[in-house]
Amino acid sequence: MTTSFLLIVQIILVIVLIIAVLLQKSSSIGLGAYSGSNDSVFGAKGPSSFLAKTTFAIGFLFVVNTITLGYMYSVASSESVVDNLIESTDVRAPSTAKTVEPQSETTPAE
């Protein structure tokens, strides 16, 4: 239940992070040209510093959420595939094959 919620949060963070990066002003025009003028609610510098801080915060949340998801998935799967493979091919485990009794070496009389 918790991992499902964190996975949904991860997808939302990815989408918001992509949008925040695309809205920033770059050396080329990009999508930053459509972010508004300098007379905006973000101050005299425009949205550049606000978007940079927002991008940093979203990126930090993304990294923390990724580490949390990795930890939760590693705790949920306590056994690895290699452990299961070793247990199934263990030589000390009793074999399920039928034991074949050796036949005597005497030949039948003709």
Secondary structure as UniProt FT lines:
FT   HELIX           2..23
FT   HELIX           30..34
FT   TURN            41..42
FT   TURN            44..46
FT   HELIX           47..76
FT   HELIX           81..88
FT   TURN            91..92
//
